[in-house]
Each structure stands twice: as C-alpha cells, then as structure tokens.
C-alpha cells in the first residue's frame, strides 16, 4: 500500500479504536487492543522534539498492522465483514481475469468478453441483493484510502443499489452500474427504470436482477449464433 499522510493513518486508527469500543461483545483481547492503540496514538500526538518522529512511526506501524488483520478483528473494524463471501466471488470474476479483452480476434472473442462481464455483473448484483448488509449503506469515511480495489468495487455497487431502491421520490433515476443493457438506448433504459420505481422495493430488486439475467442470456444467444457460423 502506498504511503498515506499521517493525518489519514491516525484517522484510520481512531476508527479502529471506535469500532472496537462499540462492539458490546468484544473480548478482553479486543478491549486491550483498543486501549493500547489509543495510548500509542495519544503519545504520537503529544510527543515533542526528537521523540516525536519515533512515536508517530510506532503509531503508524501499529495502525497499519491492525488494519492488515482487519478480517480477524471483532466488531465493525472491517467495513465489509458481512460481505467477505461477496469479495471472494468478485475477486475470481475480476474484469482483468479475462485474458483476451484487447485481442480483437473477431465477434466470438468480443461476445465471450461481454458474457464474462455480464456474468460478473449478474453475480455482483445477486450476491449484494442477498447479502446481510442490504439495505444498509457501507460508509468508509476514514478507511476509504485503505481498502483494496475489489473491496471498493463491492462497496460502490452496494451503495449504488441502495440509492437506486431508495430514490422513489426522484423524477430521474440514474442507470445502475450493475445493469449490462449496453445495446439499448439510454431513453429506453430510463423508461424501464421509471417503471421499476413504481414497484415494491423487494420486487424491484428481483426484477432488476432478472433483467441482468435476460441481458446475459441475450449475449449468450448471440455467441451461440456466431459459433454456429464458424461450423
């Protein structure tokens, strides 16, 4: 991870202390970690002269070591603890996992890449819809600069979906990122979204996921046609 400003690292440390302290069932070790980290951070803030840099280095090292083990820490230190299974799936379906994206080897390769993207988006949408975190937004705040790229992808998709289902009062509905209907015109997509907004939120979520499935089926049918041409 690239070096971050001291203020950002200390803010992350404050988050860790806060989340450990908010966990009612945290064990003795968790309470000790929160207390110890708070003391180290306070020492870094109060240190003067030649001791200041050493105290700050100790605080930074402890904060980043704890953050690197966020998966094992109790409470809400890890902002995606409930979505670890989602991240594991998306890591396997990362867009860069498709090796022929820029090969330009004809329509079959193009459709295969589109099918991969459609599956990736469908899975992302589906697991977010069924995850225990829905419908609560994931707010990174101090942790924003320290999460991994795939974690941020999950958070962004989750928050975009929540904003979508909660935006019934808006006259204009943005196109949700987890929708893969690239062939349709923007006007058609917006009209379909307007119709979706009239539905019950749970039914709306199911319909949108169903739309993702239809998009993927359409891509697979096109791929089937192209493969038939090759015979």
Biotite code that builds the C-alpha atoms (Angstrom):
import biotite.structure as struc

atoms = struc.array([
    struc.Atom([0.000, 0.000, 0.000], chain_id="A", res_id=1, res_name="UNK", atom_name="CA", element="C"),
    struc.Atom([1.307, 3.440, -0.883], chain_id="A", res_id=2, res_name="UNK", atom_name="CA", element="C"),
    struc.Atom([2.396, 5.751, 1.908], chain_id="A", res_id=3, res_name="UNK", atom_name="CA", element="C"),
    struc.Atom([-0.505, 7.800, 3.298], chain_id="A", res_id=4, res_name="UNK", atom_name="CA", element="C"),
    struc.Atom([-0.372, 11.140, 5.157], chain_id="A", res_id=5, res_name="UNK", atom_name="CA", element="C"),
    struc.Atom([-0.048, 10.876, 8.922], chain_id="A", res_id=6, res_name="UNK", atom_name="CA", element="C"),
    struc.Atom([-3.446, 12.505, 9.451], chain_id="A", res_id=7, res_name="UNK", atom_name="CA", element="C"),
    struc.Atom([-5.161, 9.814, 7.331], chain_id="A", res_id=8, res_name="UNK", atom_name="CA", element="C"),
    struc.Atom([-3.445, 6.966, 9.158], chain_id="A", res_id=9, res_name="UNK", atom_name="CA", element="C"),
    struc.Atom([-4.301, 8.435, 12.559], chain_id="A", res_id=10, res_name="UNK", atom_name="CA", element="C"),
    struc.Atom([-7.920, 8.867, 11.437], chain_id="A", res_id=11, res_name="UNK", atom_name="CA", element="C"),
    struc.Atom([-7.964, 5.209, 10.458], chain_id="A", res_id=12, res_name="UNK", atom_name="CA", element="C"),
    struc.Atom([-6.556, 4.365, 13.890], chain_id="A", res_id=13, res_name="UNK", atom_name="CA", element="C"),
    struc.Atom([-9.317, 6.369, 15.535], chain_id="A", res_id=14, res_name="UNK", atom_name="CA", element="C"),
    struc.Atom([-11.857, 4.371, 13.553], chain_id="A", res_id=15, res_name="UNK", atom_name="CA", element="C"),
    struc.Atom([-10.323, 1.095, 14.727], chain_id="A", res_id=16, res_name="UNK", atom_name="CA", element="C"),
    struc.Atom([-10.420, 2.244, 18.359], chain_id="A", res_id=17, res_name="UNK", atom_name="CA", element="C"),
    struc.Atom([-14.018, 3.426, 17.971], chain_id="A", res_id=18, res_name="UNK", atom_name="CA", element="C"),
    struc.Atom([-15.255, 0.247, 16.296], chain_id="A", res_id=19, res_name="UNK", atom_name="CA", element="C"),
    struc.Atom([-13.553, -1.992, 18.851], chain_id="A", res_id=20, res_name="UNK", atom_name="CA", element="C"),
    struc.Atom([-15.059, 0.065, 21.650], chain_id="A", res_id=21, res_name="UNK", atom_name="CA", element="C"),
    struc.Atom([-18.552, -0.033, 20.151], chain_id="A", res_id=22, res_name="UNK", atom_name="CA", element="C"),
    struc.Atom([-18.644, -3.824, 19.987], chain_id="A", res_id=23, res_name="UNK", atom_name="CA", element="C"),
    struc.Atom([-20.634, -4.913, 23.083], chain_id="A", res_id=24, res_name="UNK", atom_name="CA", element="C"),
    struc.Atom([-19.396, -8.487, 22.971], chain_id="A", res_id=25, res_name="UNK", atom_name="CA", element="C"),
    struc.Atom([-15.740, -7.709, 22.299], chain_id="A", res_id=26, res_name="UNK", atom_name="CA", element="C"),
    struc.Atom([-13.395, -9.965, 24.255], chain_id="A", res_id=27, res_name="UNK", atom_name="CA", element="C"),
    struc.Atom([-10.638, -8.971, 26.645], chain_id="A", res_id=28, res_name="UNK", atom_name="CA", element="C"),
    struc.Atom([-8.036, -9.006, 23.879], chain_id="A", res_id=29, res_name="UNK", atom_name="CA", element="C"),
    struc.Atom([-10.159, -6.677, 21.746], chain_id="A", res_id=30, res_name="UNK", atom_name="CA", element="C"),
    struc.Atom([-10.575, -4.225, 24.625], chain_id="A", res_id=31, res_name="UNK", atom_name="CA", element="C"),
    struc.Atom([-6.845, -4.345, 25.287], chain_id="A", res_id=32, res_name="UNK", atom_name="CA", element="C"),
    struc.Atom([-6.088, -3.643, 21.606], chain_id="A", res_id=33, res_name="UNK", atom_name="CA", element="C"),
    struc.Atom([-8.417, -0.629, 21.587], chain_id="A", res_id=34, res_name="UNK", atom_name="CA", element="C"),
    struc.Atom([-6.886, 0.731, 24.808], chain_id="A", res_id=35, res_name="UNK", atom_name="CA", element="C"),
    struc.Atom([-3.311, 0.108, 23.690], chain_id="A", res_id=36, res_name="UNK", atom_name="CA", element="C"),
    struc.Atom([-3.822, 1.669, 20.267], chain_id="A", res_id=37, res_name="UNK", atom_name="CA", element="C"),
    struc.Atom([-5.460, 4.735, 21.806], chain_id="A", res_id=38, res_name="UNK", atom_name="CA", element="C"),
    struc.Atom([-2.459, 5.166, 24.126], chain_id="A", res_id=39, res_name="UNK", atom_name="CA", element="C"),
    struc.Atom([0.055, 4.833, 21.278], chain_id="A", res_id=40, res_name="UNK", atom_name="CA", element="C"),
    struc.Atom([-1.853, 7.369, 19.192], chain_id="A", res_id=41, res_name="UNK", atom_name="CA", element="C"),
    struc.Atom([-2.084, 9.820, 22.080], chain_id="A", res_id=42, res_name="UNK", atom_name="CA", element="C"),
    struc.Atom([1.658, 9.502, 22.641], chain_id="A", res_id=43, res_name="UNK", atom_name="CA", element="C"),
    struc.Atom([2.263, 10.252, 18.941], chain_id="A", res_id=44, res_name="UNK", atom_name="CA", element="C"),
    struc.Atom([0.117, 13.375, 19.128], chain_id="A", res_id=45, res_name="UNK", atom_name="CA", element="C"),
    struc.Atom([1.745, 14.698, 22.323], chain_id="A", res_id=46, res_name="UNK", atom_name="CA", element="C"),
    struc.Atom([5.388, 13.801, 21.629], chain_id="A", res_id=47, res_name="UNK", atom_name="CA", element="C"),
    struc.Atom([7.819, 16.680, 21.131], chain_id="A", res_id=48, res_name="UNK", atom_name="CA", element="C"),
    struc.Atom([11.333, 17.050, 19.828], chain_id="A", res_id=49, res_name="UNK", atom_name="CA", element="C"),
    struc.Atom([13.408, 14.026, 18.795], chain_id="A", res_id=50, res_name="UNK", atom_name="CA", element="C"),
    struc.Atom([10.836, 11.576, 20.226], chain_id="A", res_id=51, res_name="UNK", atom_name="CA", element="C"),
    struc.Atom([8.049, 12.870, 18.019], chain_id="A", res_id=52, res_name="UNK", atom_name="CA", element="C"),
    struc.Atom([9.010, 11.038, 14.821], chain_id="A", res_id=53, res_name="UNK", atom_name="CA", element="C"),
    struc.Atom([9.653, 7.759, 16.636], chain_id="A", res_id=54, res_name="UNK", atom_name="CA", element="C"),
    struc.Atom([6.279, 7.989, 18.397], chain_id="A", res_id=55, res_name="UNK", atom_name="CA", element="C"),
    struc.Atom([4.496, 8.705, 15.130], chain_id="A", res_id=56, res_name="UNK", atom_name="CA", element="C"),
    struc.Atom([6.257, 5.810, 13.428], chain_id="A", res_id=57, res_name="UNK", atom_name="CA", element="C"),
    struc.Atom([5.142, 3.462, 16.229], chain_id="A", res_id=58, res_name="UNK", atom_name="CA", element="C"),
    struc.Atom([1.557, 4.623, 15.871], chain_id="A", res_id=59, res_name="UNK", atom_name="CA", element="C"),
    struc.Atom([1.560, 4.273, 12.079], chain_id="A", res_id=60, res_name="UNK", atom_name="CA", element="C"),
    struc.Atom([3.109, 0.813, 12.254], chain_id="A", res_id=61, res_name="UNK", atom_name="CA", element="C"),
    struc.Atom([0.575, -0.425, 14.820], chain_id="A", res_id=62, res_name="UNK", atom_name="CA", element="C"),
    struc.Atom([-2.417, 1.041, 12.955], chain_id="A", res_id=63, res_name="UNK", atom_name="CA", element="C"),
    struc.Atom([-1.407, -0.458, 9.624], chain_id="A", res_id=64, res_name="UNK", atom_name="CA", element="C"),
    struc.Atom([-0.608, -3.838, 11.174], chain_id="A", res_id=65, res_name="UNK", atom_name="CA", element="C"),
    struc.Atom([-4.027, -3.935, 12.828], chain_id="A", res_id=66, res_name="UNK", atom_name="CA", element="C"),
    struc.Atom([-5.692, -2.838, 9.601], chain_id="A", res_id=67, res_name="UNK", atom_name="CA", element="C"),
    struc.Atom([-3.911, -5.600, 7.695], chain_id="A", res_id=68, res_name="UNK", atom_name="CA", element="C"),
    struc.Atom([-5.590, -8.049, 10.104], chain_id="A", res_id=69, res_name="UNK", atom_name="CA", element="C"),
    struc.Atom([-8.998, -6.352, 9.914], chain_id="A", res_id=70, res_name="UNK", atom_name="CA", element="C"),
    struc.Atom([-10.592, -9.621, 8.757], chain_id="A", res_id=71, res_name="UNK", atom_name="CA", element="C"),
    struc.Atom([-9.800, -11.114, 12.171], chain_id="A", res_id=72, res_name="UNK", atom_name="CA", element="C"),
    struc.Atom([-10.750, -8.144, 14.346], chain_id="A", res_id=73, res_name="UNK", atom_name="CA", element="C"),
    struc.Atom([-14.110, -8.076, 16.166], chain_id="A", res_id=74, res_name="UNK", atom_name="CA", element="C"),
    struc.Atom([-16.880, -5.576, 15.574], chain_id="A", res_id=75, res_name="UNK", atom_name="CA", element="C"),
    struc.Atom([-17.099, -3.273, 12.596], chain_id="A", res_id=76, res_name="UNK", atom_name="CA", element="C"),
    struc.Atom([-13.388, -2.581, 12.101], chain_id="A", res_id=77, res_name="UNK", atom_name="CA", element="C"),
    struc.Atom([-13.580, -4.336, 8.756], chain_id="A", res_id=78, res_name="UNK", atom_name="CA", element="C"),
    struc.Atom([-16.240, -2.394, 6.792], chain_id="A", res_id=79, res_name="UNK", atom_name="CA", element="C"),
    struc.Atom([-17.067, -5.430, 4.666], chain_id="A", res_id=80, res_name="UNK", atom_name="CA", element="C"),
    struc.Atom([-17.082, -8.181, 7.254], chain_id="A", res_id=81, res_name="UNK", atom_name="CA", element="C"),
    struc.Atom([-20.560, -9.282, 6.196], chain_id="A", res_id=82, res_name="UNK", atom_name="CA", element="C"),
    struc.Atom([-19.539, -9.228, 2.534], chain_id="A", res_id=83, res_name="UNK", atom_name="CA", element="C"),
    struc.Atom([-16.340, -11.260, 2.651], chain_id="A", res_id=84, res_name="UNK", atom_name="CA", element="C"),
    struc.Atom([-18.011, -14.008, 0.625], chain_id="A", res_id=85, res_name="UNK", atom_name="CA", element="C"),
    struc.Atom([-19.018, -11.433, -1.992], chain_id="A", res_id=86, res_name="UNK", atom_name="CA", element="C"),
    struc.Atom([-15.452, -10.190, -2.278], chain_id="A", res_id=87, res_name="UNK", atom_name="CA", element="C"),
    struc.Atom([-14.157, -13.728, -2.664], chain_id="A", res_id=88, res_name="UNK", atom_name="CA", element="C"),
    struc.Atom([-16.527, -14.275, -5.590], chain_id="A", res_id=89, res_name="UNK", atom_name="CA", element="C"),
    struc.Atom([-15.754, -10.954, -7.264], chain_id="A", res_id=90, res_name="UNK", atom_name="CA", element="C"),
    struc.Atom([-12.029, -11.492, -6.915], chain_id="A", res_id=91, res_name="UNK", atom_name="CA", element="C"),
    struc.Atom([-12.405, -14.577, -9.094], chain_id="A", res_id=92, res_name="UNK", atom_name="CA", element="C"),
    struc.Atom([-14.542, -12.641, -11.558], chain_id="A", res_id=93, res_name="UNK", atom_name="CA", element="C"),
    struc.Atom([-12.410, -9.506, -11.715], chain_id="A", res_id=94, res_name="UNK", atom_name="CA", element="C"),
    struc.Atom([-12.570, -7.835, -15.132], chain_id="A", res_id=95, res_name="UNK", atom_name="CA", element="C"),
    struc.Atom([-8.819, -8.237, -15.630], chain_id="A", res_id=96, res_name="UNK", atom_name="CA", element="C"),
    struc.Atom([-9.221, -12.016, -15.274], chain_id="A", res_id=97, res_name="UNK", atom_name="CA", element="C"),
    struc.Atom([-10.388, -12.194, -18.895], chain_id="A", res_id=98, res_name="UNK", atom_name="CA", element="C"),
    struc.Atom([-7.115, -12.525, -20.891], chain_id="A", res_id=99, res_name="UNK", atom_name="CA", element="C"),
    struc.Atom([-8.421, -11.721, -24.393], chain_id="A", res_id=100, res_name="UNK", atom_name="CA", element="C"),
    struc.Atom([-10.175, -8.406, -23.739], chain_id="A", res_id=101, res_name="UNK", atom_name="CA", element="C"),
    struc.Atom([-7.913, -6.432, -26.091], chain_id="A", res_id=102, res_name="UNK", atom_name="CA", element="C"),
    struc.Atom([-7.095, -9.131, -28.620], chain_id="A", res_id=103, res_name="UNK", atom_name="CA", element="C"),
    struc.Atom([-9.696, -8.048, -31.248], chain_id="A", res_id=104, res_name="UNK", atom_name="CA", element="C"),
    struc.Atom([-9.918, -11.570, -32.624], chain_id="A", res_id=105, res_name="UNK", atom_name="CA", element="C"),
    struc.Atom([-13.422, -11.214, -34.017], chain_id="A", res_id=106, res_name="UNK", atom_name="CA", element="C"),
    struc.Atom([-17.037, -11.313, -32.821], chain_id="A", res_id=107, res_name="UNK", atom_name="CA", element="C"),
    struc.Atom([-16.689, -14.556, -30.852], chain_id="A", res_id=108, res_name="UNK", atom_name="CA", element="C"),
    struc.Atom([-13.958, -13.123, -28.642], chain_id="A", res_id=109, res_name="UNK", atom_name="CA", element="C"),
    struc.Atom([-15.929, -9.894, -28.237], chain_id="A", res_id=110, res_name="UNK", atom_name="CA", element="C"),
    struc.Atom([-19.064, -11.768, -27.207], chain_id="A", res_id=111, res_name="UNK", atom_name="CA", element="C"),
    struc.Atom([-17.122, -14.005, -24.840], chain_id="A", res_id=112, res_name="UNK", atom_name="CA", element="C"),
    struc.Atom([-15.741, -10.909, -23.125], chain_id="A", res_id=113, res_name="UNK", atom_name="CA", element="C"),
    struc.Atom([-19.264, -9.448, -22.954], chain_id="A", res_id=114, res_name="UNK", atom_name="CA", element="C"),
    struc.Atom([-20.580, -12.711, -21.498], chain_id="A", res_id=115, res_name="UNK", atom_name="CA", element="C"),
    struc.Atom([-17.837, -12.643, -18.866], chain_id="A", res_id=116, res_name="UNK", atom_name="CA", element="C"),
    struc.Atom([-18.732, -9.057, -17.963], chain_id="A", res_id=117, res_name="UNK", atom_name="CA", element="C"),
    struc.Atom([-22.430, -9.924, -17.864], chain_id="A", res_id=118, res_name="UNK", atom_name="CA", element="C"),
    struc.Atom([-21.815, -12.881, -15.559], chain_id="A", res_id=119, res_name="UNK", atom_name="CA", element="C"),
    struc.Atom([-19.587, -10.766, -13.353], chain_id="A", res_id=120, res_name="UNK", atom_name="CA", element="C"),
    struc.Atom([-22.221, -8.057, -13.037], chain_id="A", res_id=121, res_name="UNK", atom_name="CA", element="C"),
    struc.Atom([-25.035, -10.551, -12.516], chain_id="A", res_id=122, res_name="UNK", atom_name="CA", element="C"),
    struc.Atom([-23.145, -12.281, -9.719], chain_id="A", res_id=123, res_name="UNK", atom_name="CA", element="C"),
    struc.Atom([-22.223, -8.943, -8.130], chain_id="A", res_id=124, res_name="UNK", atom_name="CA", element="C"),
    struc.Atom([-25.829, -7.829, -8.226], chain_id="A", res_id=125, res_name="UNK", atom_name="CA", element="C"),
    struc.Atom([-27.154, -11.140, -6.952], chain_id="A", res_id=126, res_name="UNK", atom_name="CA", element="C"),
    struc.Atom([-24.816, -11.558, -4.014], chain_id="A", res_id=127, res_name="UNK", atom_name="CA", element="C"),
    struc.Atom([-25.313, -7.962, -2.941], chain_id="A", res_id=128, res_name="UNK", atom_name="CA", element="C"),
    struc.Atom([-29.068, -8.373, -3.122], chain_id="A", res_id=129, res_name="UNK", atom_name="CA", element="C"),
    struc.Atom([-28.984, -11.468, -0.914], chain_id="A", res_id=130, res_name="UNK", atom_name="CA", element="C"),
    struc.Atom([-26.254, -10.283, 1.469], chain_id="A", res_id=131, res_name="UNK", atom_name="CA", element="C"),
    struc.Atom([-26.963, -9.494, 5.083], chain_id="A", res_id=132, res_name="UNK", atom_name="CA", element="C"),
    struc.Atom([-25.662, -5.943, 4.633], chain_id="A", res_id=133, res_name="UNK", atom_name="CA", element="C"),
    struc.Atom([-28.579, -4.868, 2.451], chain_id="A", res_id=134, res_name="UNK", atom_name="CA", element="C"),
    struc.Atom([-30.158, -2.293, 2.773], chain_id="A", res_id=135, res_name="UNK", atom_name="CA", element="C"),
    struc.Atom([-27.589, -0.542, 4.995], chain_id="A", res_id=136, res_name="UNK", atom_name="CA", element="C"),
    struc.Atom([-25.041, 1.657, 3.250], chain_id="A", res_id=137, res_name="UNK", atom_name="CA", element="C"),
    struc.Atom([-21.376, 0.926, 3.840], chain_id="A", res_id=138, res_name="UNK", atom_name="CA", element="C"),
    struc.Atom([-19.678, 4.156, 4.876], chain_id="A", res_id=139, res_name="UNK", atom_name="CA", element="C"),
    struc.Atom([-15.912, 4.007, 4.608], chain_id="A", res_id=140, res_name="UNK", atom_name="CA", element="C"),
    struc.Atom([-15.061, 7.519, 5.801], chain_id="A", res_id=141, res_name="UNK", atom_name="CA", element="C"),
    struc.Atom([-11.591, 7.212, 7.391], chain_id="A", res_id=142, res_name="UNK", atom_name="CA", element="C"),
    struc.Atom([-10.995, 3.798, 5.814], chain_id="A", res_id=143, res_name="UNK", atom_name="CA", element="C"),
    struc.Atom([-11.654, 4.971, 2.236], chain_id="A", res_id=144, res_name="UNK", atom_name="CA", element="C"),
    struc.Atom([-7.974, 5.346, 1.329], chain_id="A", res_id=145, res_name="UNK", atom_name="CA", element="C"),
    struc.Atom([-7.036, 1.951, 2.763], chain_id="A", res_id=146, res_name="UNK", atom_name="CA", element="C"),
    struc.Atom([-9.484, -0.553, 1.286], chain_id="A", res_id=147, res_name="UNK", atom_name="CA", element="C"),
    struc.Atom([-8.462, -2.746, -1.631], chain_id="A", res_id=148, res_name="UNK", atom_name="CA", element="C"),
    struc.Atom([-9.791, -2.171, -5.143], chain_id="A", res_id=149, res_name="UNK", atom_name="CA", element="C"),
    struc.Atom([-12.153, -5.141, -5.109], chain_id="A", res_id=150, res_name="UNK", atom_name="CA", element="C"),
    struc.Atom([-13.486, -4.123, -1.698], chain_id="A", res_id=151, res_name="UNK", atom_name="CA", element="C"),
    struc.Atom([-14.210, -0.640, -3.029], chain_id="A", res_id=152, res_name="UNK", atom_name="CA", element="C"),
    struc.Atom([-15.932, -2.198, -6.063], chain_id="A", res_id=153, res_name="UNK", atom_name="CA", element="C"),
    struc.Atom([-18.285, -4.101, -3.768], chain_id="A", res_id=154, res_name="UNK", atom_name="CA", element="C"),
    struc.Atom([-18.979, -1.042, -1.621], chain_id="A", res_id=155, res_name="UNK", atom_name="CA", element="C"),
    struc.Atom([-19.701, 1.155, -4.636], chain_id="A", res_id=156, res_name="UNK", atom_name="CA", element="C"),
    struc.Atom([-22.061, -1.399, -6.169], chain_id="A", res_id=157, res_name="UNK", atom_name="CA", element="C"),
    struc.Atom([-23.874, -1.918, -2.864], chain_id="A", res_id=158, res_name="UNK", atom_name="CA", element="C"),
    struc.Atom([-24.313, 1.791, -2.244], chain_id="A", res_id=159, res_name="UNK", atom_name="CA", element="C"),
    struc.Atom([-25.439, 2.456, -5.816], chain_id="A", res_id=160, res_name="UNK", atom_name="CA", element="C"),
    struc.Atom([-28.059, -0.270, -5.475], chain_id="A", res_id=161, res_name="UNK", atom_name="CA", element="C"),
    struc.Atom([-29.305, 1.109, -2.159], chain_id="A", res_id=162, res_name="UNK", atom_name="CA", element="C"),
    struc.Atom([-29.522, 4.604, -3.631], chain_id="A", res_id=163, res_name="UNK", atom_name="CA", element="C"),
    struc.Atom([-31.478, 3.160, -6.548], chain_id="A", res_id=164, res_name="UNK", atom_name="CA", element="C"),
    struc.Atom([-34.125, 1.443, -4.435], chain_id="A", res_id=165, res_name="UNK", atom_name="CA", element="C"),
    struc.Atom([-34.428, 4.419, -2.088], chain_id="A", res_id=166, res_name="UNK", atom_name="CA", element="C"),
    struc.Atom([-34.775, 7.084, -4.777], chain_id="A", res_id=167, res_name="UNK", atom_name="CA", element="C"),
    struc.Atom([-38.504, 6.725, -5.429], chain_id="A", res_id=168, res_name="UNK", atom_name="CA", element="C"),
    struc.Atom([-39.045, 10.423, -4.796], chain_id="A", res_id=169, res_name="UNK", atom_name="CA", element="C"),
    struc.Atom([-36.674, 11.434, -7.591], chain_id="A", res_id=170, res_name="UNK", atom_name="CA", element="C"),
    struc.Atom([-38.093, 12.157, -11.014], chain_id="A", res_id=171, res_name="UNK", atom_name="CA", element="C"),
    struc.Atom([-34.925, 10.954, -12.724], chain_id="A", res_id=172, res_name="UNK", atom_name="CA", element="C"),
    struc.Atom([-33.470, 7.532, -11.934], chain_id="A", res_id=173, res_name="UNK", atom_name="CA", element="C"),
    struc.Atom([-29.762, 7.059, -12.751], chain_id="A", res_id=174, res_name="UNK", atom_name="CA", element="C"),
    struc.Atom([-28.736, 3.966, -14.669], chain_id="A", res_id=175, res_name="UNK", atom_name="CA", element="C"),
    struc.Atom([-27.404, 1.474, -12.143], chain_id="A", res_id=176, res_name="UNK", atom_name="CA", element="C"),
    struc.Atom([-23.869, 0.282, -12.775], chain_id="A", res_id=177, res_name="UNK", atom_name="CA", element="C"),
    struc.Atom([-24.819, -3.356, -12.243], chain_id="A", res_id=178, res_name="UNK", atom_name="CA", element="C"),
    struc.Atom([-27.080, -3.301, -15.328], chain_id="A", res_id=179, res_name="UNK", atom_name="CA", element="C"),
    struc.Atom([-25.480, -4.538, -18.551], chain_id="A", res_id=180, res_name="UNK", atom_name="CA", element="C"),
    struc.Atom([-28.020, -3.450, -21.181], chain_id="A", res_id=181, res_name="UNK", atom_name="CA", element="C"),
    struc.Atom([-25.474, -1.717, -23.395], chain_id="A", res_id=182, res_name="UNK", atom_name="CA", element="C"),
    struc.Atom([-27.350, -2.315, -26.645], chain_id="A", res_id=183, res_name="UNK", atom_name="CA", element="C"),
    struc.Atom([-30.486, -0.448, -25.572], chain_id="A", res_id=184, res_name="UNK", atom_name="CA", element="C"),
    struc.Atom([-30.795, 3.320, -25.895], chain_id="A", res_id=185, res_name="UNK", atom_name="CA", element="C"),
    struc.Atom([-30.464, 5.464, -22.788], chain_id="A", res_id=186, res_name="UNK", atom_name="CA", element="C"),
    struc.Atom([-34.059, 6.622, -23.155], chain_id="A", res_id=187, res_name="UNK", atom_name="CA", element="C"),
    struc.Atom([-35.359, 3.052, -23.074], chain_id="A", res_id=188, res_name="UNK", atom_name="CA", element="C"),
    struc.Atom([-33.298, 2.255, -20.005], chain_id="A", res_id=189, res_name="UNK", atom_name="CA", element="C"),
    struc.Atom([-34.549, 5.335, -18.166], chain_id="A", res_id=190, res_name="UNK", atom_name="CA", element="C"),
    struc.Atom([-38.139, 4.463, -19.071], chain_id="A", res_id=191, res_name="UNK", atom_name="CA", element="C"),
    struc.Atom([-37.664, 0.946, -17.742], chain_id="A", res_id=192, res_name="UNK", atom_name="CA", element="C"),
    struc.Atom([-36.118, 2.332, -14.555], chain_id="A", res_id=193, res_name="UNK", atom_name="CA", element="C"),
    struc.Atom([-39.104, 4.625, -14.087], chain_id="A", res_id=194, res_name="UNK", atom_name="CA", element="C"),
    struc.Atom([-41.397, 1.613, -14.308], chain_id="A", res_id=195, res_name="UNK", atom_name="CA", element="C"),
    struc.Atom([-39.236, -0.240, -11.806], chain_id="A", res_id=196, res_name="UNK", atom_name="CA", element="C"),
    struc.Atom([-39.513, 2.619, -9.342], chain_id="A", res_id=197, res_name="UNK", atom_name="CA", element="C"),
    struc.Atom([-43.275, 2.085, -9.165], chain_id="A", res_id=198, res_name="UNK", atom_name="CA", element="C"),
    struc.Atom([-42.760, -1.387, -7.732], chain_id="A", res_id=199, res_name="UNK", atom_name="CA", element="C"),
    struc.Atom([-42.318, -2.528, -4.165], chain_id="A", res_id=200, res_name="UNK", atom_name="CA", element="C"),
    struc.Atom([-38.563, -2.299, -3.317], chain_id="A", res_id=201, res_name="UNK", atom_name="CA", element="C"),
    struc.Atom([-38.180, -6.057, -2.884], chain_id="A", res_id=202, res_name="UNK", atom_name="CA", element="C"),
    struc.Atom([-39.964, -6.809, -6.155], chain_id="A", res_id=203, res_name="UNK", atom_name="CA", element="C"),
    struc.Atom([-37.995, -4.031, -7.834], chain_id="A", res_id=204, res_name="UNK", atom_name="CA", element="C"),
    struc.Atom([-34.742, -5.650, -6.736], chain_id="A", res_id=205, res_name="UNK", atom_name="CA", element="C"),
    struc.Atom([-35.850, -9.013, -8.067], chain_id="A", res_id=206, res_name="UNK", atom_name="CA", element="C"),
    struc.Atom([-36.926, -7.514, -11.390], chain_id="A", res_id=207, res_name="UNK", atom_name="CA", element="C"),
    struc.Atom([-33.615, -5.729, -11.835], chain_id="A", res_id=208, res_name="UNK", atom_name="CA", element="C"),
    struc.Atom([-31.691, -8.930, -11.159], chain_id="A", res_id=209, res_name="UNK", atom_name="CA", element="C"),
    struc.Atom([-33.984, -10.687, -13.627], chain_id="A", res_id=210, res_name="UNK", atom_name="CA", element="C"),
    struc.Atom([-33.121, -8.015, -16.179], chain_id="A", res_id=211, res_name="UNK", atom_name="CA", element="C"),
    struc.Atom([-29.435, -8.734, -15.673], chain_id="A", res_id=212, res_name="UNK", atom_name="CA", element="C"),
    struc.Atom([-30.144, -12.403, -16.375], chain_id="A", res_id=213, res_name="UNK", atom_name="CA", element="C"),
    struc.Atom([-32.028, -11.519, -19.568], chain_id="A", res_id=214, res_name="UNK", atom_name="CA", element="C"),
    struc.Atom([-29.112, -9.399, -20.741], chain_id="A", res_id=215, res_name="UNK", atom_name="CA", element="C"),
    struc.Atom([-26.677, -12.250, -20.175], chain_id="A", res_id=216, res_name="UNK", atom_name="CA", element="C"),
    struc.Atom([-28.962, -14.724, -21.961], chain_id="A", res_id=217, res_name="UNK", atom_name="CA", element="C"),
    struc.Atom([-29.149, -12.333, -24.913], chain_id="A", res_id=218, res_name="UNK", atom_name="CA", element="C"),
    struc.Atom([-25.360, -12.176, -25.090], chain_id="A", res_id=219, res_name="UNK", atom_name="CA", element="C"),
    struc.Atom([-25.070, -15.963, -24.860], chain_id="A", res_id=220, res_name="UNK", atom_name="CA", element="C"),
    struc.Atom([-27.611, -16.402, -27.672], chain_id="A", res_id=221, res_name="UNK", atom_name="CA", element="C"),
    struc.Atom([-25.592, -14.064, -29.880], chain_id="A", res_id=222, res_name="UNK", atom_name="CA", element="C"),
    struc.Atom([-22.484, -16.039, -29.013], chain_id="A", res_id=223, res_name="UNK", atom_name="CA", element="C"),
    struc.Atom([-24.285, -19.269, -29.963], chain_id="A", res_id=224, res_name="UNK", atom_name="CA", element="C"),
    struc.Atom([-25.200, -17.788, -33.357], chain_id="A", res_id=225, res_name="UNK", atom_name="CA", element="C"),
    struc.Atom([-21.599, -16.737, -34.024], chain_id="A", res_id=226, res_name="UNK", atom_name="CA", element="C"),
    struc.Atom([-20.301, -20.161, -33.066], chain_id="A", res_id=227, res_name="UNK", atom_name="CA", element="C"),
    struc.Atom([-22.805, -21.695, -35.497], chain_id="A", res_id=228, res_name="UNK", atom_name="CA", element="C"),
    struc.Atom([-21.414, -19.546, -38.297], chain_id="A", res_id=229, res_name="UNK", atom_name="CA", element="C"),
    struc.Atom([-17.961, -20.998, -37.712], chain_id="A", res_id=230, res_name="UNK", atom_name="CA", element="C"),
    struc.Atom([-19.174, -24.555, -38.468], chain_id="A", res_id=231, res_name="UNK", atom_name="CA", element="C"),
])
